[in-house]
Amino acid sequence: MTPESSRLLIERAHEELVAGNTHDQRLGDVRPLVRDSWRRALDSLVGAEGLPPLDLTAAELDEYRRTHPLSGVIDMVRGLLLPGDALDSGVVVAVGDAAGRLLFVEGDRAIRSLTGEMGFVAGANWSETSVGTSAPGTALALDRSVQIRGAEHFNRLVHPWSCTAAPVHDPETRRLLGVIDVTGGDPAVTPQAQMLVDATARAVEGELLVTRLRERAEPVRRPSRSRTQAPRRETTRATLRVLGRDRGMLEIADDTSETLLEVGPRHAELLLMLATHRQGLSAERLGELVYGEGEASVTLRAEMVRLRKVLEKRAPALVPASRPYRLNIDLETDAHHVLSLLDRGAHRVALAAYRGDALPDSVAPGVEEFRASVRSTLRDALMAEASIEVLLAFADTEVGSEDVDLLHLCLSMLPQRSPRRAGLVTRIERLEG
C-alpha cells in the first residue's frame, strides 16, 4: 500500500469514528495504538477540530518553568535534538510536563509559525484528554515512546504533521515528570528519530540524577535557630477582561477562592492604564491618559477614591498605591494575553481569544492608543505569518471585514479555482467602489 492510499484510508476511518460508526470495518486497518487512543479521545469528548486549551498565561508559564525539574535540562535537550542552527533545523522540539502542558517549544522558525496556528505553543495543554491522539499526549497516557503520523492524529488540524515523543521519569522514584517531543514532516517519525528521542529522554534522566547526587554531596547549610521561618505568602492572580466589553470584568483568584467583579467603564479605564504602565503613573499623567489634556487632577483623585472603596471590599490586593499611582500585584489583561499568543506564534488561538476591541466605547486617550496598538499588532502578525484559513477568519471579524489590503492578501493566497475567490472579489469591489 502506498503512503498516499494509507493516509486516505486512515482519514476515512477517522471520519467514520467521529461520525459515530465505531464498528466500521475500516477501523481494523488503523494501528491498535492509534485506534485505542481515538476511542479514549471520544470518551473524553475531545473535539475533532478544536484548539488546545491555554492552561498557562505568560506570567504563569515563566513562574512554572522556574520550579519545574525539566527546565534545568533544557540546554541538554537543545544540544541533542537541535544541533547547529536551531531556527532552520526542519523540526520543532517541545518539552512538556506530566499533565501535557508544554513548557518549551523551540526549533525551526517556519515550522513553529505553522504549528503555532494549531495551538502547539508553550502553555498549551496537549494531553489526550485535551486534543486527543498526538505523540506527546499519547506518550504520557501510555508511559512509553510513541510515533504518530499525519492522519493518525485525532485532531484534523494536526493532520499535516508527524511527531515522535518519549516520557521522562524521575531517575529515582520513576515518577512521570514530563515528555519530550519532536514534530515535523516525515523525518520526524523515522526509526532513527524514535531512537534519538528515547536516548535524549534517558540522557535527561541521567543528568537529573547526577545533579541530584552532586547537590547531596555538598555541605548542608542549616538555618540559624534564631530565625523563624516566614509564613507562606498567599498568591493572588488577577485578570482584567476588556476585549469586546464596555465594562471591565475582574477575575481575582488566590489559593483558596475566586472572585468575579464587574467594574464600570471609568474604573475599567483606570485599571487598564495601571495594568499597562506597571512602573506607575503620576496623577497628572494618569489624568491625561484617562481624561485627556487639561486639569483633571481633582476629578482623578475623586474617582480613585471611589475605585479604592470598590476594591477594598472585593479585591483588596488590587487597591492601588499612590505617589505614583500603581498596582502592588501584576494585573494581567485578556488583551495582553492575545499579544502573548502572537509572540508564541499561536495565530489561530490568538484570533480566537480576540473578542473585539478593548473597551470599544471608551474615548480615553490612553485606551484609544492601547486599543489601536493591540489591533495593529494582531493585524500585522497575521498578515505576515498566518495561514490562509486564519486570514479568512480574521477577514470575517468586525475588525478585519473592511480591510482592503487584508482581502487582497487573502485573494492572492487562494488557489485560482477556489470557490471562496468570488466572495472576496465582490467584497473588494464594494469597498473600493
C-alpha positions in Angstrom: 0.0 0.0 0.0 1.4 3.4 -0.9 1.7 6.1 1.7 -0.9 8.2 0.0 -3.5 5.3 -0.1 -2.7 4.6 3.6 -3.3 8.2 4.5 -6.7 8.2 2.7 -7.7 5.0 4.4 -6.8 6.3 7.8 -8.7 9.6 7.2 -11.8 7.7 6.1 -11.6 5.5 9.2 -11.3 8.7 11.3 -14.3 10.2 9.7 -16.4 7.1 10.4 -15.3 7.0 14.0 -16.0 10.7 14.6 -19.4 10.3 12.9 -20.3 7.6 15.4 -19.6 4.5 13.3 -17.4 2.9 16.0 -17.6 -0.5 14.5 -16.8 0.4 10.9 -14.6 -2.2 9.3 -12.1 0.4 8.1 -11.0 0.9 11.7 -9.4 -2.5 11.5 -6.8 -1.0 9.2 -5.7 1.5 11.8 -2.9 0.7 14.2 -4.3 -0.6 17.5 -2.3 2.0 19.4 -3.9 4.8 17.4 -7.4 3.2 17.3 -7.4 2.8 21.1 -6.3 6.4 21.5 -9.0 7.7 19.2 -11.6 5.9 21.4 -10.1 7.4 24.5 -10.5 10.8 22.9 -14.1 10.1 22.1 -14.7 9.0 25.7 -13.2 12.3 26.8 -15.5 14.3 24.4 -12.5 15.8 22.6 -13.4 17.8 19.5 -12.0 16.7 16.2 -11.1 20.3 15.2 -10.8 22.1 18.5 -7.8 24.2 19.7 -6.0 23.0 22.8 -6.7 24.9 26.0 -4.1 27.5 27.0 -3.6 26.4 30.6 -0.7 28.8 31.4 -0.5 32.6 30.8 2.9 34.1 30.0 3.4 35.1 33.6 2.3 31.7 35.0 4.5 29.9 32.4 7.6 31.9 33.5 6.9 31.1 37.2 6.2 27.4 36.5 9.3 27.0 34.4 11.5 28.3 37.3 10.4 25.4 39.5 9.9 22.5 37.1 12.8 20.0 37.1 12.9 19.7 33.3 13.8 23.4 33.0 17.2 22.7 34.3 18.0 20.3 31.4 16.6 22.3 28.5 20.1 23.1 27.3 20.8 19.4 27.0 17.6 18.8 25.1 18.5 21.6 22.7 22.1 20.3 22.2 20.9 16.8 21.4 17.8 17.5 19.3 18.5 20.9 17.8 22.2 20.9 16.9 23.6 23.6 14.6 21.2 26.4 13.6 18.0 25.5 15.5 15.9 28.1 13.6 16.5 26.2 10.4 16.5 22.7 11.8 13.4 21.4 9.9 11.7 20.2 13.2 10.2 21.7 16.3 11.2 20.3 19.7 8.8 20.6 22.7 9.2 19.7 26.4 6.0 19.3 28.4 5.1 18.4 32.0 3.4 15.3 33.2 0.0 16.8 32.6 0.7 17.5 28.9 1.3 21.3 29.3 4.1 22.5 27.0 6.9 24.3 28.8 9.1 25.0 25.8 8.5 24.9 22.1 11.7 25.6 20.0 13.2 24.9 16.7 12.6 25.7 13.0 11.2 29.2 12.6 8.9 28.4 9.6 7.5 25.2 11.2 6.9 26.9 14.5 4.9 29.5 12.7 2.7 26.9 11.1 2.4 24.6 14.1 1.6 27.6 16.3 -1.6 28.1 14.4 -2.9 24.8 15.7 -2.0 25.8 19.3 1.3 23.9 19.5 2.8 26.6 21.8 4.3 26.9 25.2 1.5 27.0 27.8 -0.9 24.9 25.8 -2.2 21.5 27.1 -1.5 18.7 24.6 -2.8 15.8 26.8 -5.0 13.2 25.2 -8.0 14.5 27.2 -7.5 17.9 25.6 -6.5 17.3 22.0 -6.8 13.5 21.5 -4.2 11.4 19.8 -0.8 13.1 19.5 2.7 11.9 20.3 3.2 13.9 23.5 -0.3 13.2 24.9 -0.3 9.6 23.9 3.2 9.0 25.2 2.1 10.3 28.5 -1.1 8.2 28.5 0.8 5.0 27.7 4.0 5.9 29.5 6.2 4.9 26.5 7.7 6.4 23.4 5.2 6.9 20.6 5.2 8.0 16.9 2.0 9.5 15.4 1.9 10.0 11.6 -0.2 12.7 9.9 -3.8 11.5 9.7 -3.4 9.3 12.8 -3.8 12.4 14.9 -7.3 12.7 16.3 -7.5 16.4 15.7 -7.8 17.3 12.0 -5.8 20.5 12.5 -2.7 18.3 13.2 -3.0 16.0 10.2 -0.3 17.9 8.2 2.3 16.9 10.9 4.0 13.9 12.3 5.7 13.6 15.7 7.7 11.4 18.0 7.7 11.7 21.8 9.1 9.9 24.8 8.2 10.3 28.5 10.8 11.4 31.1 10.8 10.0 34.6 12.3 10.8 37.9 15.6 8.8 38.0 15.0 7.5 41.5 11.2 7.3 42.1 10.3 6.7 38.4 7.5 9.2 38.8 6.5 10.7 35.5 8.0 14.2 35.1 7.1 15.1 31.5 7.6 14.4 27.9 10.0 15.3 25.0 8.6 15.7 21.5 9.9 16.2 18.0 7.4 17.5 15.4 7.8 18.0 11.7 7.4 16.1 8.4 8.2 12.5 7.6 11.8 12.7 9.0 10.2 13.3 12.5 8.8 9.7 12.5 11.7 7.6 11.3 13.1 4.7 13.4 16.2 6.9 13.9 14.1 9.8 15.2 12.5 7.5 17.8 15.9 6.2 18.9 17.2 9.7 19.2 14.2 11.0 21.3 14.4 7.9 23.5 18.1 8.4 24.0 17.5 12.1 24.8 14.9 11.2 27.5 17.4 8.7 29.1 20.2 11.3 29.0 17.9 13.8 30.7 17.1 11.3 33.4 20.8 10.6 33.9 21.6 14.3 34.1 18.9 14.8 36.7 20.4 12.1 38.8 23.9 13.4 38.5 22.7 16.9 39.5 20.8 15.5 42.5 23.8 13.4 43.7 26.1 16.4 43.4 23.7 18.5 45.5 23.6 15.9 48.2 27.4 15.8 48.3 27.6 19.5 49.1 27.6 20.5 52.7 24.2 21.2 54.1 23.7 24.7 55.4 21.5 24.5 58.4 19.3 27.6 59.1 20.0 29.6 62.2 17.8 28.7 65.1 17.3 32.3 66.0 15.5 32.9 62.7 11.9 31.9 62.4 10.5 30.7 59.1 8.4 33.3 57.4 4.8 32.3 56.8 4.0 31.2 53.2 2.5 34.1 51.3 -0.7 33.6 49.6 -0.5 34.1 45.8 -3.1 36.4 44.2 -3.7 36.2 40.5 -5.7 39.0 38.8 -7.0 39.4 35.3 -8.9 42.3 33.7 -11.1 41.4 30.7 -11.7 44.3 28.4 -11.9 42.9 24.9 -15.2 43.5 23.3 -16.6 44.8 26.6 -17.8 48.3 27.6 -17.4 47.4 31.3 -14.4 45.6 32.7 -14.6 42.2 34.3 -12.1 41.5 37.1 -11.1 37.9 37.9 -9.3 37.6 41.2 -8.1 34.2 42.5 -5.9 33.1 45.4 -5.0 29.7 46.8 -8.5 29.3 48.3 -11.1 31.3 46.4 -12.0 33.1 43.2 -13.9 36.3 42.8 -15.6 37.9 39.7 -16.2 41.6 39.9 -17.7 43.8 37.1 -16.4 47.4 37.1 -17.8 50.4 35.4 -16.3 52.0 32.3 -14.2 54.6 34.1 -12.8 52.2 36.6 -12.0 49.8 33.8 -10.1 52.6 32.0 -8.1 53.4 35.2 -7.3 49.7 35.9 -6.3 49.1 32.2 -3.9 52.1 32.3 -2.3 50.9 35.6 -2.0 47.4 34.2 -0.3 48.8 31.1 2.0 51.1 33.0 3.3 48.8 35.7 6.1 51.1 36.8 3.4 53.6 38.0 1.9 56.9 36.8 1.8 60.3 38.3 -1.6 61.8 39.0 -1.0 64.3 36.1 -0.1 61.6 33.6 -2.8 59.2 34.6 -5.3 62.1 34.3 -4.1 62.8 30.8 -4.4 59.1 29.8 -8.0 58.8 31.1 -9.5 62.3 30.8 -7.3 64.0 28.2 -5.4 67.2 28.4 -6.3 69.9 30.9 -6.6 70.0 34.6 -8.0 66.6 35.7 -6.3 66.0 39.0 -9.3 66.8 41.2 -11.6 64.6 39.1 -9.0 61.8 39.0 -8.5 61.8 42.8 -12.2 61.6 43.4 -12.5 58.7 41.0 -9.5 56.9 42.5 -11.2 57.2 46.0 -14.3 55.5 44.6 -12.2 52.8 42.9 -10.4 52.1 46.1 -13.6 51.7 48.0 -14.9 49.2 45.4 -11.7 47.2 45.5 -11.3 47.2 49.3 -14.5 45.2 49.6 -14.0 42.6 46.9 -10.3 42.7 45.8 -8.1 44.3 48.5 -4.9 43.0 46.8 -5.6 45.3 43.9 -6.1 48.5 45.8 -3.8 51.0 44.0 -1.0 52.7 45.8 -0.3 56.4 45.2 2.6 58.7 44.5 2.9 57.4 41.9 -0.4 55.5 41.3 0.5 51.9 40.8 -0.7 48.3 41.5 1.0 46.2 44.1 0.4 43.0 42.2 0.6 42.2 38.5 -2.8 42.7 36.7 -2.9 40.6 33.5 -5.4 41.6 30.8 -7.0 39.5 28.1 -5.6 41.9 25.6 -2.0 41.2 26.8 -2.9 37.5 26.6 -3.6 37.9 22.9 -0.3 39.7 22.4 1.5 36.9 24.3 -0.1 34.3 22.0 1.1 36.2 18.9 4.6 36.2 20.4 4.4 32.5 20.7 3.2 32.1 17.1 -0.3 30.9 18.1 -2.1 32.9 15.5 -5.3 30.8 15.3 -5.5 30.8 19.1 -4.8 34.5 19.4 -7.6 35.3 16.9 -10.0 33.1 18.8 -9.1 34.9 22.0 -9.6 38.3 20.4 -13.2 39.1 21.4 -13.1 42.6 19.9 -11.5 46.0 20.6 -10.5 46.9 24.1 -13.3 48.9 25.8 -14.7 49.8 22.4 -16.8 52.8 23.6 -14.0 54.4 25.6 -12.7 57.8 24.4 -9.9 57.9 27.0 -6.7 58.8 25.1 -4.7 56.1 26.7 -7.3 53.5 26.0 -7.6 54.6 22.4 -3.9 54.3 21.9 -3.8 50.9 23.5 -6.8 49.7 21.5 -5.1 50.7 18.3 -1.8 49.1 19.3 -3.4 45.8 20.0 -5.4 45.8 16.8 -2.4 46.8 14.6 -0.2 44.2 16.3 -2.7 41.5 15.7 -3.2 42.6 12.0 0.5 42.9 11.3 1.3 39.5 12.8 -1.5 37.7 11.0 -0.7 39.3 7.6 3.0 38.5 8.0 2.8 34.8 9.1 -0.7 33.4 9.4 -2.2 30.7 7.1 -4.9 31.5 4.6 -7.5 29.8 6.8 -6.7 32.1 9.7 -6.6 35.2 7.5 -10.1 34.4 6.1 -11.4 34.0 9.7 -9.8 37.4 10.5 -11.5 38.9 7.4 -14.8 37.8 8.8 -14.3 39.7 12.1 -15.6 43.2 12.7 -12.0 44.5 12.8 -11.0 42.8 9.5 -14.2 42.9 7.5 -13.4 46.2 5.7 -9.6 45.9 5.5 -9.0 46.0 1.7 -5.3 45.1 2.0 -6.2 42.0 4.0 -8.8 41.0 1.5 -6.3 41.4 -1.4 -3.8 39.3 0.5 -6.4 36.5 1.0 -7.2 36.7 -2.7 -3.6 36.3 -3.6 -3.1 33.3 -1.4 -6.2 31.3 -2.5 -5.9 28.8 -5.4 -7.2 30.1 -8.7 -10.1 27.6 -8.6 -11.1 28.2 -5.0 -14.9 28.9 -4.7 -14.0 31.5 -2.0 -12.5 33.9 -4.5 -15.8 35.1 -5.9 -17.0 36.3 -2.5 -13.7 38.1 -1.8 -13.8 39.8 -5.2 -17.3 41.1 -4.5 -16.3 42.5 -1.1 -13.2 44.2 -2.6 -15.2 45.8 -5.4 -17.8 47.1 -2.9 -15.1 48.6 -0.6 -13.1 50.1 -3.5 -16.4 51.2 -5.1 
